[in-house]
Each structure stands twice: as structure tokens, then as C-alpha cells.
């Protein structure tokens, strides 16, 4: 007897093979049967006629680890379940909530608080990665949760906020910290090479740590140093780490923003004009070619036996901390108070502005006015919109552009950014986009990785219970299926499902996940292929999608129609090295 029997559905099993009509039986936390049932009974029977039965989404690039420890995280992360996500991989971009060392604890505290806005001393009740994962298991997790060891914390623990390469002794200390985190259950190492302090590392450091990852058969993931004029070199660096350390590697949320040099202001004006026009008509300019070529570069490495893949977000609107737009020296040599003190200094503020307007993005981006990705220089002051602030007086600014705030305050956009950081004690997250959020013209730049069968789909989720969320946090995968499979017919449903199920599950070595297959964990979603769609917009993102009718996590029927049933929390903490 099955606990649940799904009958008459079109099974798209996650392998990429053609869908087939079959029944799926679940028993306890596993898929017990896939085939044609004759007379078998079940406690619950679901007629999935006309619907698709497929694995739950494996989101390989998430920051939900910043919330999953909270006792109320099932409410904060509900939008993930409602869009069909059953497994998340956190700890990305070199930041997570463990390990927390004592050597440079204040720097780590400032680093985490600036991103999360919670009270570090109240929230962090652990030190090691093992203690963090034990806490999650003890409290229960809504979704299956795997965590990467964060390079930013490991480097900060060992070296503090310094602008230089690591010594041999410091490399040894970082290696020991990483080794312990992997031994205690982290599934690999994540790096945020655009961000401080990760942008102060060199390839030698990454290869050294990669060899520690190899010892545990883990994965190396990278938010690259650059996604602009030196993107090729940034990709090649990850390929080199994978090759030299003989490990699996993942290029995080690949995208491309063009740098037109001295004509950039004119190029941006043209792009914004084409973006506005694209609501009615889009010029068939092949702006998908640059990123498609970079994906082919990754594929060529795989043909040589190097185990490297990439993921992409189905959006042209990213999001990050506003300090990521500043020169690295602004954040070095001190904690958040030192950074804010520099922002108060009129002379230093002018120096920062000069760095942004005149700095060169030359490889390898390690010092002075040369750094990884000078977003204001490449994308213009118009690129930033406020995602979240903390004070009530500034909540009305969420969703507003930095340019509009500057006009309202009768100041320069850079001064508006600095003033806002001071008002918010450094806690400001922003959206960034070259033109309009998710316009039809700049969207074309993503088509290469969107259609490629070996590029996973990710959300980059930052759901922390405050601020303005991205549309992806509510409907990434429904949007991906409805827009690129049903509307644009850019890829088959079977290939699309594979890109967010078995592809990431296999590359990240999540055992018995990502397929509708007997003895695999019963992480399953059922959706209507004609109705599945995102209902979110940039202006109103917090709207659940249409078409997803059922979600199971480890056999637990967590979503049934409109009813969300998170108790008991059905997720598992997925530890590496086990």
C-alpha cells in the first residue's frame, strides 16, 4: 500500500528524456513505484490527468541559508515551495552564517550584519559549520538544505579586513578552517570574487583551497571577479582551479554587462531607449552572442575533461549590497564603523567618486582604483534601485531608483548612496539593471545560457522577511517554463525540467535527488503545463505563481492546491562527506 499514489500524469522525470504517462507511488520519504498501477491501494490518490509530474526544483544558488535557521523561516521561505523548489543550496558568493571564528570575530559580525540586518549576537548561537548544521537539524528545515563553506568568512576569520594576498601561513590557516567545515558537512567551497574580502585573493589561493575541497570530493563555486570586459579571464580562472585541483566547479549566475569605454554613457542611453521601445517592438540585435560564446567556452573545457558548469537566473535584474559598487579600499582596514567614517569624510568621498568614474577594470583587479566589477562605471548611476533599508523613515524608498532619490534630495547620486548608507548604518541592499527591470531588449543577452542544456537555473534568493523581493523569489521556475518553453519555444519541457532538477543534483552530488525514479527521495511537484506562469512584476513581486497544484518534499504533501502545510517541517539537512 502506498502513502500517496499519483495517477495518469505526464511524468517528466528530470533526465531530459521524453515524458511518458505513468503512475507514481510514494511510501514514507521515497518514490516506491513508477509505472502502470493495477489494483494497488493508497491512503491518498491524486488524479494528475492533463498535468505534469516532475521532480522538485533544486536551486543551486540561494542565500536562503540566511533565514533557514529562524524559527519562523517556514513563513519567510513559503514562496520557494509555492514555485516548486524542494532543495536549496546555500552559502553562495562566499558568505554564510558559519564558520564563525574568534580571531577576527568583529569583522565577521560586521560582514554578516551589513547583509542580513539582524542582530548577530542574538541570532548566531553556534561557531562551527557542524554546530550550524546541527542547529538546523534540531529546529527542522522547510526544504532540503545543503550549505557551502564560505570563502569570505574563512578568509576573514584568518586574515581580517586586509587588502593583500595571503601568506603561506595564512593559506595553511584557511585550509585548516575549510577542511574542518567540509568534514562537518559543508558540500564544498563558495567564493565571492567580486566582493571584499574575496576580491583580495589570487588564483594561487583558490587552487590551494581547491585541493582541500578535493580531499572531501566537494564542489568549488564562484561568483566571478568580473562579468564585464574581463569575463573571459574570470571564467578561465575557475576552469584553472577545477583543472589544477581536479574538482567539480560551478560558475554562479552567469551574466554579461558591456563596457564601451569612454562612449559608455552614450551606449547606455541607446540601450535604455531600446529597452523602453521593447515593450512594443524589439530590434533583432544579436546581443545574445557574447554570453552564448562564454557558455561555449565552458563547454569546451568540459570536452577536455574539466568538470565545470554554470547557472543562470532568468532575469536581467540582479541584486546585492550597495557597498559592492564601491572601491574595495573603502571596506578594508576596519569594520563597518571605519567604512562609515570614510563615507562621512568629504575628501575621501570625493576620492571614492573619482575611483568609480575613472578606475580601470584591468585584470586581475586587486588594488587601488582597479577592481573586479565597477558597476556604477559600467552601468551608470541609473542602474541602482533600492531593495531594502532598515529605518522606517526610508522604507518608502524601496523600489525607487538612486537617480530619483538624488533628484528628490537635490544631490549627486553618489552622495545620495553615501548618505543613505550612513542613515541605515551600512544596511542597504539594491537591485541593479542596465535598463528597465526585465525589459525585452536586455533580456536577449541571457538567451545563450537560458537555452543551453548544460546551464542550470537558479534564483539567488535573498528572502529575509524585509525589503522588496525579486520576482525570482516568487516565480523563477514558473517564469522559466511559461516564457521560454511555452511562449518562446526556446527549449523542450523535458530539457527545461532537467536544467533545474537532475543537472544541479548530479553536479552537486545530492544523492538520490533530482529524478522521478524508484528509491529516489519523493521530492515531486505537479503543475498544469498550460497554466503555469509567473504573476509577479518588479512593481508587485510578492505574488504566488499560477499552475503549481501539488508539492511533496520527502513524501510530505506540503502544498495541496492553495493550502500550504509546512508542519512538520519535511526538509533534510544534506551534509557532504557522508
C-alpha positions in Angstrom: 0.0 0.0 0.0 1.3 3.4 -0.9 1.0 6.5 1.2 0.3 8.6 -1.9 -0.4 7.5 -5.5 -0.3 10.0 -8.4 -2.2 8.6 -11.4 -2.5 9.5 -15.1 0.1 12.2 -15.1 2.7 13.0 -17.8 5.9 12.1 -16.0 8.8 14.4 -17.0 11.4 12.6 -14.9 14.2 15.1 -14.9 16.6 13.1 -17.1 15.9 15.1 -20.2 14.2 12.1 -21.9 10.8 12.3 -23.4 7.9 12.5 -21.0 5.7 9.4 -20.5 2.4 8.7 -18.9 2.7 6.7 -15.7 1.6 6.4 -12.1 3.9 7.3 -9.3 3.6 5.8 -5.9 5.2 7.2 -2.7 6.0 5.3 0.5 7.5 7.1 3.5 10.1 9.6 2.1 10.8 7.7 -1.1 9.4 7.1 -4.6 8.3 3.4 -4.4 6.9 2.9 -7.8 6.9 4.4 -11.3 4.8 2.6 -13.9 1.2 1.4 -14.5 -0.6 0.5 -11.3 -3.1 -2.3 -11.4 -5.2 -2.6 -8.3 -2.7 -1.1 -5.8 -4.2 0.9 -3.0 -3.0 4.1 -1.4 -4.0 6.3 1.6 -4.3 9.2 -0.8 -4.8 9.2 -4.6 -4.2 12.2 -6.8 -5.6 12.2 -10.4 -2.9 14.1 -12.4 -4.6 13.7 -15.8 -3.5 16.6 -18.1 -0.8 17.6 -15.6 3.0 17.3 -15.5 4.6 15.3 -12.7 8.3 16.1 -12.3 11.0 16.4 -9.6 11.0 19.4 -7.3 13.4 22.2 -8.3 17.0 22.1 -7.0 18.0 25.7 -6.6 21.8 25.6 -6.8 22.4 29.2 -6.0 20.4 30.5 -3.0 21.0 32.7 0.0 18.1 31.2 2.0 20.6 30.0 4.5 20.4 33.5 5.9 16.9 32.7 7.0 16.6 29.0 7.3 17.9 28.9 10.9 15.0 31.1 12.1 12.1 29.6 14.0 9.6 31.3 11.6 11.6 30.6 8.4 8.7 28.4 7.1 6.7 31.6 6.6 9.6 33.6 5.1 10.5 30.8 2.6 7.0 29.8 1.7 7.3 31.5 -1.7 10.1 29.0 -2.6 7.8 26.0 -2.0 4.9 27.6 -3.9 7.1 27.8 -7.0 8.1 24.2 -6.8 11.5 24.3 -5.1 12.2 21.4 -2.8 16.0 21.7 -2.3 18.2 24.7 -1.9 22.0 25.1 -1.8 23.1 28.0 0.4 26.3 29.6 1.4 26.9 31.1 -2.0 29.0 34.1 -3.1 31.5 33.5 -0.2 29.0 34.4 2.6 27.0 32.3 5.0 26.5 32.0 8.8 29.3 29.6 9.6 32.0 29.0 10.5 32.4 31.9 13.0 36.0 32.2 14.3 37.2 34.2 17.2 40.4 35.6 15.6 38.5 38.4 13.7 35.0 38.0 15.1 34.1 41.7 14.9 34.9 41.8 11.2 32.8 38.7 10.6 30.0 40.2 12.7 30.0 43.5 10.7 30.2 41.5 7.4 27.1 39.4 8.3 25.1 42.2 9.9 25.5 44.5 6.9 24.0 41.9 4.6 21.3 40.4 6.9 20.4 43.3 9.1 19.8 41.0 12.1 21.4 41.2 15.5 24.4 38.9 15.2 24.8 38.2 18.9 21.2 37.2 19.3 20.9 35.2 16.1 24.2 33.3 16.0 24.2 30.6 18.6 27.0 28.5 17.0 30.6 28.7 15.9 31.5 25.8 13.6 29.8 24.6 10.5 28.9 21.4 12.3 27.1 23.3 15.0 25.3 25.4 12.5 24.0 22.3 10.6 23.2 20.6 14.0 21.1 23.7 14.8 19.2 23.4 11.5 18.5 19.7 12.1 17.4 20.4 15.6 15.0 23.2 14.6 13.8 21.5 11.4 14.1 22.8 7.9 11.3 23.6 5.4 13.3 22.5 2.4 16.2 20.1 1.8 19.2 22.3 2.6 22.8 21.9 1.7 25.5 24.5 2.7 28.7 25.6 1.0 31.6 26.7 3.2 32.0 30.5 2.5 35.4 31.7 1.4 34.7 35.3 2.6 34.2 34.1 6.2 37.1 31.7 6.1 39.4 34.3 4.7 38.1 37.0 7.1 38.4 34.6 10.1 42.1 34.1 9.2 43.2 37.5 7.9 40.7 40.1 8.8 39.8 43.1 6.5 43.1 43.4 4.7 44.0 44.3 1.1 46.7 41.9 0.2 47.4 38.3 -0.9 47.6 35.6 1.7 51.0 34.4 3.1 51.8 30.7 3.2 51.0 30.6 6.9 47.6 32.2 6.3 46.8 29.8 3.4 47.5 27.0 5.8 45.2 28.5 8.4 42.4 29.0 5.8 43.0 25.4 4.6 42.5 24.1 8.1 39.3 26.1 8.6 37.9 24.8 5.3 39.0 21.2 6.0 37.0 21.3 9.2 33.9 22.9 7.6 33.9 20.2 4.9 34.5 17.4 7.5 31.5 18.7 9.4 29.1 18.7 6.4 29.7 21.6 4.0 29.3 20.3 0.5 32.1 22.5 -1.0 33.6 26.0 -1.1 31.9 29.1 -2.4 33.7 32.2 -3.4 32.6 35.8 -4.0 35.5 37.2 -6.0 33.8 40.4 -6.9 33.3 41.2 -3.2 35.6 42.2 -0.4 37.5 40.2 1.0 37.2 37.6 -1.7 38.5 40.0 -4.3 41.8 40.2 -2.5 42.6 36.5 -3.2 44.7 35.3 -6.1 44.4 32.2 -8.2 47.1 30.6 -6.1 44.9 30.9 -3.0 41.9 29.4 -4.8 43.9 26.4 -6.2 45.3 25.8 -2.7 41.8 25.7 -1.2 40.5 23.7 -4.1 42.9 20.9 -3.2 41.4 20.9 0.2 38.0 20.6 -1.5 39.3 17.6 -3.5 40.1 15.7 -0.3 36.3 15.7 0.5 35.1 15.3 -3.1 33.4 18.7 -2.7 32.5 21.4 -5.3 34.0 24.8 -5.9 31.5 27.6 -6.8 32.4 31.1 -7.8 30.7 34.5 -8.1 33.3 35.6 -10.6 35.7 38.6 -10.3 34.1 40.1 -13.4 31.0 39.8 -15.5 32.1 42.5 -18.0 35.2 43.3 -20.1 37.4 40.6 -18.4 34.7 38.0 -18.2 36.8 35.5 -20.3 39.7 35.7 -17.8 37.3 35.3 -14.9 35.8 32.2 -16.4 39.3 30.9 -17.2 40.3 31.3 -13.6 37.5 29.0 -12.4 38.4 26.5 -15.1 42.1 26.6 -14.0 41.1 26.0 -10.3 38.9 23.0 -11.4 41.7 21.6 -13.6 44.6 22.1 -11.1 42.7 20.9 -8.1 40.9 18.2 -10.1 37.5 19.1 -8.7 34.0 20.0 -9.8 33.3 23.7 -10.3 30.3 25.9 -10.8 30.2 29.4 -12.3 27.5 31.3 -10.4 24.6 33.2 -12.0 26.5 34.0 -15.3 25.6 37.3 -16.9 27.3 39.9 -19.0 27.3 43.7 -19.0 29.1 45.5 -21.8 31.9 48.1 -21.1 32.1 50.5 -24.0 34.9 52.6 -22.5 34.6 56.4 -23.0 31.5 56.0 -25.1 29.7 54.1 -22.3 27.3 57.0 -21.4 26.1 57.1 -25.0 25.8 53.4 -25.3 23.8 53.2 -22.1 21.4 55.9 -23.3 20.9 53.9 -26.5 20.3 50.6 -24.6 17.8 52.3 -22.3 16.0 53.7 -25.3 15.8 50.3 -27.0 14.7 48.8 -23.7 11.8 51.2 -23.4 10.8 50.5 -27.0 10.9 46.8 -26.5 7.6 46.8 -24.7 6.1 47.1 -28.2 8.9 46.0 -30.6 12.4 44.6 -30.2 15.1 45.1 -32.7 16.6 41.7 -33.6 20.1 42.7 -32.5 22.1 39.6 -31.6 23.1 40.7 -28.1 22.8 37.0 -27.0 26.0 36.2 -28.8 28.6 37.4 -26.2 27.2 35.3 -23.4 26.5 32.3 -25.7 30.1 32.4 -26.6 31.2 32.3 -23.0 29.0 29.3 -22.4 30.7 27.6 -25.3 34.0 28.4 -23.6 32.8 26.5 -20.6 31.6 23.6 -22.8 35.0 23.4 -24.5 36.6 23.0 -21.0 34.2 20.1 -20.3 35.2 18.5 -23.6 38.7 18.4 -22.2 37.5 16.6 -19.1 37.3 19.6 -16.8 34.2 19.3 -14.6 32.8 22.8 -14.8 29.2 24.0 -15.3 27.3 27.3 -14.8 23.9 28.5 -13.7 21.8 31.5 -14.8 19.0 33.5 -13.4 16.1 34.1 -15.9 16.3 37.9 -15.3 18.4 40.9 -16.2 17.9 42.5 -12.8 20.5 41.5 -10.2 20.7 42.4 -6.5 23.4 42.9 -4.0 24.7 45.1 -1.2 25.3 48.7 -2.3 28.8 48.6 -0.9 29.6 46.2 -3.8 29.5 49.3 -6.0 32.4 50.9 -4.1 36.1 50.6 -4.4 37.5 47.7 -2.2 39.7 50.1 -0.2 36.6 51.7 1.3 35.8 48.5 3.2 39.4 47.5 4.1 41.3 48.0 7.4 38.5 48.2 9.8 34.9 47.2 10.4 31.6 48.9 9.4 32.3 51.9 11.6 35.6 52.6 9.8 33.7 52.3 6.5 31.0 54.7 7.6 33.6 57.1 8.9 35.2 57.2 5.5 31.8 58.0 3.9 31.5 61.0 6.3 34.8 62.4 5.2 34.2 64.8 2.2 37.7 64.4 0.8 37.5 60.6 1.0 34.1 60.7 -0.5 35.4 62.6 -3.5 38.3 60.1 -3.8 35.7 57.3 -3.9 33.7 59.1 -6.6 36.9 59.7 -8.7 37.8 56.0 -8.4 34.4 55.0 -9.7 34.4 57.4 -12.6 38.0 56.9 -13.7 39.1 53.5 -12.4 40.1 50.9 -14.9 38.7 47.3 -14.8 42.0 45.6 -15.7 42.9 42.1 -14.7 43.4 40.9 -12.0 41.6 43.7 -10.1 43.4 43.7 -6.8 44.3 47.2 -5.7 43.8 51.0 -6.0 41.3 52.1 -8.5 41.3 48.8 -10.3 38.7 46.3 -9.0 36.6 43.4 -10.1 33.4 45.0 -11.4 32.9 48.7 -11.3 29.1 48.6 -11.6 28.5 52.3 -11.5 31.1 52.9 -14.2 29.8 50.2 -16.4 26.0 50.5 -15.9 25.7 54.2 -14.8 24.2 55.8 -11.8 20.8 54.9 -13.2 21.4 51.2 -12.6 20.5 51.1 -8.9 17.2 50.8 -7.2 16.7 50.3 -3.5 15.9 46.7 -2.5 15.8 47.1 1.3 16.6 49.5 4.1 16.0 49.2 7.9 14.7 52.5 9.1 11.0 53.3 8.9 11.6 56.8 7.6 13.4 55.4 4.5 11.0 52.4 3.8 9.3 54.5 1.2 12.5 54.5 -0.9 12.3 50.7 -1.5 11.8 50.2 -5.2 12.9 53.8 -6.1 16.0 54.5 -8.3 19.1 56.1 -6.9 18.7 58.8 -9.5 15.2 59.6 -8.3 16.3 59.7 -4.7 19.2 62.1 -5.7 16.8 64.4 -7.5 14.5 64.4 -4.5 17.4 65.3 -2.2 19.0 67.7 -4.7 22.3 66.0 -4.6 24.6 63.8 -6.8 23.6 60.1 -7.0 26.8 59.0 -5.3 26.2 61.4 -2.4 22.7 60.0 -2.1 24.1 56.5 -1.9 26.7 57.5 0.8 24.1 59.4 2.8 21.7 56.5 2.7 24.4 54.1 3.9 25.0 56.5 6.8 21.3 56.8 7.6 21.0 53.0 7.5 24.2 52.1 9.4 25.5 50.4 6.3 22.5 48.1 5.7 21.3 48.8 2.2 20.6 46.2 -0.5 19.9 47.2 -4.1 18.7 46.0 -7.4 20.8 46.7 -10.5 19.9 46.6 -14.1 21.3 48.1 -17.3 17.9 49.4 -18.3 14.4 48.8 -17.2 13.9 45.8 -14.9 13.4 42.7 -17.1 12.8 44.6 -20.3 12.5 42.6 -23.5 15.6 44.0 -25.1 18.3 43.3 -22.5 16.6 40.0 -21.8 18.0 38.8 -25.1 21.5 38.9 -23.6 20.5 35.9 -21.4 19.2 33.7 -24.2 22.5 31.8 -24.7 22.6 30.2 -21.2 18.8 30.1 -20.9 18.6 27.7 -23.9 21.8 25.7 -23.3 21.0 22.2 -21.9 24.0 22.2 -19.5 23.4 25.5 -17.7 21.3 25.2 -14.5 18.6 27.7 -13.5 18.9 29.5 -10.1 17.1 32.1 -8.1 19.9 33.8 -6.0 17.1 34.0 -3.3 17.6 36.6 -0.6 14.4 36.2 1.4 14.9 37.6 4.9 11.4 38.9 5.9 12.0 42.6 4.9 12.5 44.7 1.9 11.3 44.4 -1.7 11.9 40.9 -3.1 12.9 40.0 -6.6 10.3 38.4 -8.8 12.5 35.3 -8.9 12.0 34.7 -5.2 8.3 34.0 -6.0 8.2 32.6 -9.5 11.7 31.9 -11.0 10.8 28.4 -12.3 7.2 29.1 -13.4 8.5 32.0 -15.3 11.3 29.9 -16.9 8.7 27.3 -18.1 6.0 29.6 -19.2 8.2 32.1 -21.0 10.9 30.1 -22.5 9.2 26.7 -23.1 5.5 27.6 -23.7 5.8 31.1 -25.2 9.1 31.4 -26.9 9.6 27.6 -27.6 13.4 28.0 -27.0 13.7 24.6 -25.4 11.6 21.5 -24.7 9.8 20.9 -21.5 12.0 17.9 -20.8 15.2 19.9 -21.3 13.9 22.7 -19.2 13.0 20.4 -16.3 16.4 18.7 -16.5 18.1 22.1 -16.1 16.7 22.7 -12.6 16.5 19.1 -11.4 18.9 16.3 -12.3 21.6 18.7 -13.7 22.3 20.5 -10.5 21.6 17.5 -8.3 24.2 15.4 -10.1 26.8 18.1 -10.4 26.5 19.0 -6.7 26.3 15.3 -5.8 23.0 15.3 -4.0 22.4 11.6 -3.7 19.0 10.2 -4.8 17.6 13.7 -5.7 16.6 15.3 -9.0 14.8 12.4 -10.7 11.4 10.7 -10.7 12.9 7.3 -10.1 12.2 4.4 -7.8 14.1 4.6 -4.5 14.8 8.3 -5.0 13.5 10.8 -2.4 9.9 11.8 -3.0 10.6 15.5 -3.9 7.8 16.0 -6.5 5.8 18.8 -8.0 2.6 18.6 -10.1 1.7 21.5 -12.4 -0.6 22.4 -15.2 1.6 23.0 -18.3 -1.0 25.3 -19.8 -1.5 27.5 -16.7 1.9 27.6 -15.0 3.1 31.2 -15.1 4.6 34.0 -13.0 2.1 36.5 -11.8 4.9 38.7 -10.3 6.1 42.0 -11.6 9.0 44.2 -10.5 6.5 46.7 -9.0 4.5 44.0 -7.3 6.7 40.9 -6.9 5.2 39.2 -3.9 2.5 37.2 -5.8 2.5 33.4 -5.9 2.6 31.8 -9.3 -0.2 30.1 -11.2 -0.4 26.5 -12.2 1.5 24.6 -9.5 -1.0 22.3 -7.8 1.0 20.0 -5.6 4.4 19.8 -4.0 5.9 17.0 -2.0 9.2 17.2 0.0 10.5 13.8 1.1 7.0 12.4 0.7 5.3 15.1 2.8 2.4 16.8 0.9 3.5 20.3 1.7 1.4 22.2 -1.0 -2.1 21.0 -1.9 -3.9 23.4 -4.1 -3.8 26.7 -2.3 -3.1 25.1 1.1 0.4 25.3 2.4 1.2 22.6 5.1 4.7 23.1 6.5 4.2 21.2 9.7 6.1 19.1 10.4 9.0 20.7 8.5 9.8 18.0 6.0 13.2 19.0 4.7 16.5 17.3 5.4 19.9 18.9 6.0 22.1 17.4 3.2 25.6 17.1 4.5 28.6 16.4 2.4 31.4 14.0 3.4 28.8 11.4 4.3 
